[in-house]
Amino acid sequence: MSKKKKISLDTFIGLIGLFLVWESLYFVVAHPVIPEPIKTIGLFIEVFPLLLPHIFSSLFRILSAIVISFMIGVPLGIWIGASKWADRLLSPLLYFIYPIPKVAFLPVFMLVFGLGDASKISLVVWIIVFQLILSVRDGIAQIDQSYYQVMRMMHASKWQTFLYLLYPAILPQIISGLRVCIGIAVASLFFAENYATQYGLGYYIMNAWSVIDYSQMFCGILALCLVGFLLFKLIDLLEWFLTPWNKSM
């Protein structure tokens, strides 16, 4: 079976599994809060044009936060992983900050950056950047010291050491970190979009919930699932292009 057919089959199986779980909950719970799957999917297709502005708003915030986190987290993680001095100085600070429930800082970001997209993007960056820093740092820490000795024996420059040793070592860690970050970013943005906005899937879902329109609420949840699924597929595509040594796996 070709890779493309396998991916399509896996996606189809996942959709069938999701539908069966939803259908089971609909019959077991027997409450309006779980709408009928078939009717809700039909409504989702009908209102999809109305959902598009909310989808694009959420996508813009998530992608902006991931790009900013990448630009901050990857260089900082490389520095901490490659420098013992930086590791001793910054790793204890990361261990103190990382477990803090950072969603509590949303009022702070709203006061500093205003009520627009900047505060919501900043909150998501604040939440996910530490995951990327630690993923890159750990990827470098796992490199065997003998590889550095080989690079020195070959008189490799710092750029060549990065390109042929550090880059292949940390890239899988970055990809794994991005997968974790997507789930965290979607959950964090859902929380942030409940405040001071009229566009975004978080706003759409909670607005439907407030007017007791559970079918519309589930349409928003389906749209959020679609956004997460597309982002995960984008990460898979990046992994396929950027890690050619994994293509045979």
C-alpha contacts under 8 A as a table, 3 or more apart, distances in Angstrom:
res1	aa1	res2	aa2	distance
1	M	5	K	6.49
1	M	6	K	6.47
2	S	5	K	5.34
2	S	6	K	6.20
3	K	6	K	5.02
3	K	7	I	6.18
4	K	7	I	5.21
4	K	8	S	6.28
5	K	8	S	5.06
5	K	9	L	6.06
6	K	9	L	5.05
6	K	10	D	6.07
7	I	10	D	5.08
7	I	11	T	6.15
8	S	11	T	5.12
8	S	12	F	6.16
9	L	12	F	5.05
9	L	13	I	6.12
10	D	13	I	5.13
10	D	14	G	6.12
11	T	14	G	5.06
11	T	15	L	6.25
12	F	15	L	5.15
12	F	16	I	6.22
13	I	16	I	5.12
13	I	17	G	6.09
14	G	17	G	5.08
14	G	18	L	6.17
15	L	18	L	5.07
15	L	19	F	6.15
16	I	19	F	5.08
16	I	20	L	6.16
17	G	20	L	5.15
17	G	21	V	6.23
18	L	21	V	5.25
18	L	22	W	6.16
19	F	22	W	5.08
19	F	23	E	6.01
19	F	37	P	7.22
20	L	23	E	5.02
20	L	24	S	6.05
21	V	24	S	5.13
21	V	25	L	6.23
22	W	25	L	5.15
22	W	26	Y	6.16
22	W	37	P	6.69
23	E	26	Y	5.02
23	E	27	F	6.49
23	E	36	E	7.25
23	E	37	P	6.28
24	S	27	F	5.36
24	S	28	V	6.03
25	L	28	V	5.03
25	L	29	V	5.56
25	L	30	A	7.71
25	L	34	I	7.15
26	Y	29	V	5.70
26	Y	30	A	5.68
26	Y	31	H	7.38
26	Y	34	I	5.50
26	Y	35	P	6.58
26	Y	36	E	6.27
26	Y	37	P	7.75
27	F	30	A	5.24
29	V	34	I	7.36
30	A	34	I	7.36
31	H	34	I	5.89
31	H	35	P	7.78
32	P	35	P	5.73
32	P	214	Y	7.08
33	V	214	Y	5.65
34	I	214	Y	7.25
35	P	39	K	7.83
35	P	40	T	6.66
35	P	214	Y	6.67
35	P	215	S	5.84
35	P	218	F	7.73
36	E	39	K	5.68
36	E	40	T	6.09
37	P	40	T	5.09
37	P	41	I	6.05
38	I	41	I	5.26
38	I	42	G	6.28
39	K	42	G	5.06
39	K	43	L	6.16
40	T	43	L	4.93
40	T	44	F	6.01
40	T	215	S	5.81
40	T	216	Q	7.88
40	T	218	F	7.20
40	T	219	C	6.77
41	I	44	F	4.89
41	I	45	I	6.35
41	I	219	C	7.44
42	G	45	I	5.28
42	G	46	E	6.34
43	L	46	E	4.90
43	L	47	V	6.10
43	L	215	S	7.70
43	L	216	Q	7.83
43	L	219	C	7.33
44	F	47	V	5.32
44	F	48	F	5.71
44	F	216	Q	7.81
44	F	219	C	5.15
44	F	222	L	7.82
45	I	48	F	5.21
46	E	49	P	7.56
47	V	50	L	5.29
47	V	51	L	6.39
48	F	51	L	4.88
48	F	52	L	6.29
49	P	52	L	5.31
50	L	53	P	6.79
50	L	54	H	7.91
51	L	54	H	5.35
51	L	55	I	6.12
51	L	201	L	7.96
51	L	220	G	7.56
51	L	223	A	7.64
52	L	55	I	4.94
52	L	56	F	6.04
53	P	56	F	5.20
53	P	57	S	6.10
53	P	199	Y	6.85
53	P	200	G	7.47
54	H	57	S	5.10
54	H	58	S	6.22
54	H	199	Y	5.00
54	H	200	G	4.07
54	H	201	L	5.27
54	H	204	Y	7.27
55	I	58	S	5.28
55	I	59	L	6.02
55	I	200	G	6.30
55	I	201	L	6.19
55	I	223	A	7.07
55	I	224	L	7.70
55	I	227	V	7.36
56	F	59	L	4.99
56	F	60	F	5.97
56	F	200	G	7.71
57	S	60	F	5.22
57	S	61	R	6.38
57	S	199	Y	6.29
57	S	200	G	5.29
57	S	201	L	8.00
58	S	61	R	5.21
58	S	62	I	6.13
58	S	189	L	7.53
58	S	199	Y	7.95
58	S	200	G	5.05
58	S	201	L	6.33
59	L	62	I	5.14
59	L	63	L	5.92
59	L	227	V	7.19
60	F	63	L	5.37
60	F	64	S	5.91
61	R	64	S	5.20
61	R	65	A	6.10
61	R	117	D	6.97
61	R	120	K	7.29
61	R	121	I	5.56
61	R	189	L	7.88
62	I	65	A	5.19
62	I	66	I	6.18
62	I	121	I	7.17
62	I	124	V	7.59
62	I	182	I	7.92
62	I	185	A	6.38
62	I	186	V	7.06
62	I	189	L	7.39
63	L	66	I	5.06
63	L	67	V	6.09
64	S	67	V	5.25
64	S	68	I	6.17
64	S	121	I	6.84
65	A	68	I	5.23
65	A	69	S	5.97
65	A	121	I	5.28
65	A	122	S	7.02
65	A	124	V	5.97
65	A	125	V	5.08
66	I	69	S	5.04
66	I	70	F	5.97
66	I	125	V	6.95
66	I	128	I	7.85
66	I	178	L	7.95
66	I	181	C	7.73
66	I	182	I	7.96
67	V	70	F	5.03
67	V	71	M	6.24
68	I	71	M	5.14
68	I	72	I	6.28
68	I	125	V	6.92
69	S	72	I	5.15
69	S	73	G	5.50
69	S	74	V	7.99
69	S	125	V	5.52
69	S	128	I	6.90
69	S	129	V	4.80
69	S	132	L	7.44
70	F	73	G	5.18
70	F	74	V	5.61
70	F	129	V	7.25
70	F	132	L	7.11
71	M	74	V	6.16
71	M	75	P	6.93
72	I	75	P	6.16
72	I	76	L	6.29
72	I	129	V	7.23
73	G	76	L	5.20
73	G	77	G	5.77
73	G	129	V	5.50
73	G	130	F	6.91
73	G	132	L	5.35
73	G	133	I	4.59
73	G	136	V	7.95
74	V	77	G	5.07
74	V	78	I	6.12
74	V	132	L	6.55
74	V	133	I	6.02
74	V	136	V	6.27
74	V	174	I	7.88
75	P	78	I	5.10
75	P	79	W	6.18
76	L	79	W	5.08
76	L	80	I	6.18
76	L	133	I	6.32
77	G	80	I	5.15
77	G	81	G	5.96
77	G	132	L	7.35
77	G	133	I	4.31
77	G	134	L	6.36
77	G	135	S	7.50
77	G	136	V	4.97
77	G	137	R	4.68
78	I	81	G	5.10
78	I	82	A	5.88
78	I	133	I	7.96
78	I	136	V	6.18
78	I	137	R	5.93
78	I	140	I	7.11
79	W	82	A	5.25
79	W	83	S	5.80
79	W	86	A	6.81
79	W	137	R	7.95
80	I	83	S	5.41
80	I	84	K	7.11
80	I	85	W	7.92
80	I	86	A	4.96
80	I	87	D	4.71
80	I	90	L	7.24
80	I	91	S	7.60
80	I	137	R	6.10
81	G	84	K	7.32
81	G	86	A	7.88
81	G	87	D	6.48
81	G	136	V	7.34
81	G	137	R	4.34
81	G	138	D	6.93
81	G	139	G	7.93
81	G	140	I	5.41
81	G	141	A	5.93
82	A	137	R	7.89
82	A	140	I	6.86
82	A	141	A	7.83
83	S	86	A	5.22
83	S	87	D	6.16
84	K	87	D	4.96
84	K	88	R	6.16
85	W	88	R	5.30
85	W	89	L	6.20
86	A	89	L	5.03
86	A	90	L	5.80
86	A	91	S	7.76
87	D	90	L	5.46
87	D	91	S	5.27
88	R	91	S	6.03
88	R	92	P	7.11
89	L	92	P	6.85
89	L	93	L	7.51
90	L	93	L	5.15
90	L	94	L	6.26
91	S	94	L	5.00
91	S	95	Y	6.26
92	P	95	Y	5.08
92	P	96	F	6.43
93	L	96	F	5.22
93	L	97	I	6.28
94	L	97	I	5.14
94	L	98	Y	5.66
94	L	130	F	7.25
95	Y	98	Y	5.49
95	Y	99	P	7.14
96	F	99	P	6.66
96	F	100	I	7.50
97	I	100	I	5.58
98	Y	130	F	6.42
101	P	104	A	6.20
102	K	105	F	5.55
102	K	106	L	7.84
102	K	123	L	7.69
102	K	126	W	7.19
102	K	127	I	6.00
103	V	106	L	5.67
103	V	123	L	7.06
103	V	127	I	7.61
103	V	188	S	7.04
103	V	191	F	7.93
104	A	107	P	7.25
105	F	108	V	5.17
105	F	109	F	6.41
105	F	123	L	7.25
106	L	109	F	5.15
106	L	110	M	6.12
106	L	119	S	7.40
106	L	120	K	7.61
106	L	123	L	6.22
106	L	192	A	7.16
107	P	110	M	5.01
107	P	111	L	6.17
108	V	111	L	5.20
108	V	112	V	6.20
109	F	112	V	5.00
109	F	113	F	5.60
109	F	114	G	7.27
109	F	119	S	5.02
109	F	120	K	7.68
109	F	122	S	6.97
109	F	123	L	6.76
110	M	113	F	5.37
110	M	114	G	4.73
110	M	115	L	5.37
110	M	119	S	5.20
110	M	120	K	7.86
111	L	114	G	5.56
111	L	115	L	7.72
112	V	119	S	7.63
113	F	116	G	7.65
113	F	118	A	5.88
113	F	119	S	5.13
114	G	118	A	7.15
114	G	119	S	6.18
115	L	118	A	7.64
115	L	119	S	6.37
115	L	196	A	5.83
115	L	197	T	7.64
116	G	119	S	6.20
116	G	120	K	7.24
116	G	196	A	7.43
116	G	197	T	7.27
117	D	120	K	5.27
117	D	121	I	6.03
118	A	121	I	5.22
118	A	122	S	5.92
119	S	122	S	5.07
119	S	123	L	6.18
120	K	123	L	5.18
120	K	124	V	6.46
120	K	189	L	6.93
120	K	192	A	5.83
120	K	193	E	7.38
121	I	124	V	5.24
121	I	125	V	6.17
122	S	125	V	5.03
122	S	126	W	6.04
123	L	126	W	5.05
123	L	127	I	6.30
123	L	188	S	7.87
123	L	192	A	7.84
124	V	127	I	5.05
124	V	128	I	6.21
124	V	185	A	5.78
124	V	188	S	6.20
124	V	189	L	6.62
125	V	128	I	5.39
125	V	129	V	5.55
126	W	129	V	5.93
126	W	130	F	7.54
127	I	130	F	6.87
127	I	184	I	7.75
127	I	185	A	7.64
127	I	188	S	7.84
128	I	131	Q	5.36
128	I	132	L	6.82
128	I	181	C	5.57
128	I	184	I	6.92
128	I	185	A	6.82
129	V	132	L	5.28
129	V	133	I	6.30
130	F	133	I	4.99
130	F	134	L	6.15
131	Q	134	L	5.39
131	Q	135	S	6.10
131	Q	177	G	6.32
131	Q	180	V	7.92
131	Q	181	C	7.01
132	L	135	S	5.04
132	L	136	V	6.16
132	L	174	I	6.64
132	L	177	G	5.51
132	L	178	L	7.13
132	L	181	C	7.78
133	I	136	V	5.42
133	I	137	R	6.10
134	L	137	R	4.99
134	L	138	D	5.95
135	S	138	D	5.28
135	S	139	G	6.15
135	S	173	Q	5.55
135	S	174	I	6.29
135	S	176	S	7.89
135	S	177	G	5.83
136	V	139	G	5.02
136	V	140	I	6.39
136	V	170	I	5.71
136	V	173	Q	6.06
136	V	174	I	6.12
137	R	140	I	5.34
137	R	141	A	6.22
138	D	141	A	4.90
138	D	142	Q	6.27
138	D	173	Q	7.92
139	G	142	Q	5.42
139	G	143	I	7.08
139	G	169	A	6.19
139	G	170	I	4.85
139	G	173	Q	5.77
140	I	143	I	5.52
140	I	166	L	6.70
140	I	169	A	6.70
140	I	170	I	6.17
143	I	147	Y	7.33
143	I	169	A	7.01
144	D	147	Y	5.78
144	D	148	Y	7.54
145	Q	148	Y	5.31
145	Q	149	Q	6.63
146	S	149	Q	4.96
146	S	150	V	6.31
147	Y	150	V	5.05
147	Y	151	M	6.34
147	Y	165	L	7.66
148	Y	151	M	5.07
148	Y	152	R	6.25
148	Y	161	T	7.95
149	Q	152	R	5.08
149	Q	153	M	6.13
150	V	153	M	5.06
150	V	154	M	6.29
151	M	154	M	5.13
151	M	155	H	6.33
151	M	156	A	5.39
151	M	161	T	6.57
152	R	155	H	4.88
152	R	156	A	5.86
153	M	156	A	7.69
156	A	159	W	7.91
156	A	160	Q	5.63
156	A	161	T	6.09
157	S	160	Q	5.10
157	S	161	T	6.12
158	K	161	T	5.01
158	K	162	F	6.21
159	W	162	F	5.10
159	W	163	L	6.06
160	Q	163	L	4.96
160	Q	164	Y	5.86
160	Q	165	L	7.79
161	T	164	Y	5.53
161	T	165	L	5.32
161	T	166	L	6.52
162	F	165	L	5.50
162	F	166	L	4.58
162	F	167	Y	5.64
163	L	166	L	6.35
163	L	167	Y	5.31
163	L	168	P	7.51
164	Y	167	Y	6.36
164	Y	168	P	6.62
165	L	168	P	5.89
165	L	169	A	6.32
166	L	169	A	5.09
166	L	170	I	6.01
167	Y	170	I	5.46
167	Y	171	L	5.86
168	P	171	L	5.55
168	P	172	P	7.48
168	P	243	T	7.67
169	A	172	P	6.85
169	A	173	Q	7.62
170	I	173	Q	5.11
170	I	174	I	6.14
171	L	174	I	4.96
171	L	175	I	6.21
171	L	242	L	7.94
171	L	243	T	7.50
172	P	175	I	5.06
172	P	176	S	6.18
172	P	239	E	7.82
172	P	243	T	7.59
173	Q	176	S	5.10
173	Q	177	G	5.98
174	I	177	G	4.93
174	I	178	L	6.05
175	I	178	L	5.08
175	I	179	R	6.38
175	I	235	I	6.98
175	I	239	E	6.68
176	S	179	R	5.18
176	S	180	V	6.51
177	G	180	V	5.21
177	G	181	C	6.06
178	L	181	C	4.79
178	L	182	I	6.13
178	L	235	I	7.47
179	R	182	I	5.34
179	R	183	G	6.92
179	R	232	F	6.66
179	R	235	I	7.05
180	V	183	G	5.56
180	V	184	I	6.45
181	C	184	I	5.03
181	C	185	A	5.74
182	I	185	A	5.00
182	I	186	V	6.11
182	I	228	G	7.18
182	I	231	L	7.25
182	I	232	F	7.51
183	G	186	V	5.34
183	G	187	A	6.33
183	G	228	G	7.30
184	I	187	A	5.23
184	I	188	S	6.01
185	A	188	S	5.09
185	A	189	L	5.91
186	V	189	L	5.19
186	V	190	F	6.15
186	V	224	L	7.97
186	V	228	G	7.18
187	A	190	F	5.22
187	A	191	F	6.66
188	S	191	F	5.25
188	S	192	A	6.30
189	L	192	A	4.85
189	L	193	E	5.90
189	L	202	G	7.11
190	F	193	E	5.38
190	F	194	N	6.88
190	F	201	L	6.96
190	F	202	G	4.27
190	F	203	Y	7.62
191	F	194	N	5.70
191	F	195	Y	7.99
191	F	202	G	6.69
192	A	195	Y	6.04
192	A	202	G	7.60
193	E	196	A	7.36
193	E	197	T	6.29
193	E	199	Y	7.80
193	E	200	G	6.16
193	E	201	L	7.42
193	E	202	G	4.96
193	E	203	Y	5.33
194	N	197	T	7.07
194	N	202	G	5.86
194	N	203	Y	5.05
194	N	206	M	6.95
195	Y	203	Y	7.76
197	T	200	G	7.52
197	T	203	Y	7.01
198	Q	203	Y	6.42
199	Y	203	Y	6.30
199	Y	204	Y	7.20
200	G	203	Y	5.36
200	G	204	Y	6.29
201	L	204	Y	4.84
201	L	205	I	6.03
201	L	220	G	5.97
201	L	221	I	7.80
201	L	223	A	7.43
201	L	224	L	6.54
202	G	205	I	5.34
202	G	206	M	6.25
202	G	220	G	7.89
203	Y	206	M	5.36
203	Y	207	N	5.84
204	Y	207	N	5.19
204	Y	208	A	6.19
204	Y	217	M	7.29
204	Y	220	G	6.22
205	I	208	A	5.27
205	I	209	W	6.22
205	I	216	Q	7.41
205	I	217	M	4.73
205	I	218	F	7.41
205	I	219	C	7.99
205	I	220	G	5.19
205	I	221	I	6.75
206	M	209	W	4.86
206	M	210	S	6.09
206	M	217	M	7.19
207	N	210	S	5.10
207	N	211	V	6.57
207	N	217	M	7.91
208	A	211	V	5.39
208	A	212	I	6.21
208	A	213	D	5.10
208	A	214	Y	6.60
208	A	216	Q	5.83
208	A	217	M	5.00
209	W	212	I	4.93
209	W	213	D	5.87
209	W	214	Y	6.18
209	W	217	M	5.90
210	S	213	D	7.68
213	D	216	Q	5.57
213	D	217	M	6.27
214	Y	217	M	4.75
214	Y	218	F	6.17
215	S	218	F	5.22
215	S	219	C	6.30
216	Q	219	C	4.88
216	Q	220	G	6.40
217	M	220	G	5.21
217	M	221	I	6.39
218	F	221	I	4.73
218	F	222	L	6.03
219	C	222	L	5.05
219	C	223	A	6.23
220	G	223	A	4.99
220	G	224	L	6.18
221	I	224	L	4.97
221	I	225	C	6.21
222	L	225	C	4.98
222	L	226	L	6.18
223	A	226	L	4.94
223	A	227	V	6.25
224	L	227	V	5.09
224	L	228	G	6.27
225	C	228	G	5.13
225	C	229	F	6.04
226	L	229	F	5.03
226	L	230	L	6.12
227	V	230	L	5.25
227	V	231	L	6.23
228	G	231	L	5.16
228	G	232	F	6.21
229	F	232	F	5.17
229	F	233	K	6.24
230	L	233	K	5.06
230	L	234	L	6.14
231	L	234	L	4.94
231	L	235	I	6.34
232	F	235	I	5.07
232	F	236	D	6.30
233	K	236	D	4.91
233	K	237	L	6.18
234	L	237	L	5.03
234	L	238	L	6.22
235	I	238	L	5.01
235	I	239	E	6.11
236	D	239	E	5.06
236	D	240	W	6.22
237	L	240	W	5.08
237	L	241	F	6.38
238	L	241	F	5.22
238	L	242	L	5.85
239	E	242	L	5.18
239	E	243	T	5.51
240	W	243	T	5.75
240	W	244	P	6.29
240	W	246	N	7.32
240	W	247	K	6.28
241	F	244	P	6.17
243	T	246	N	5.69
243	T	247	K	7.26
244	P	247	K	5.32
245	W	248	S	7.14
246	N	249	M	5.33
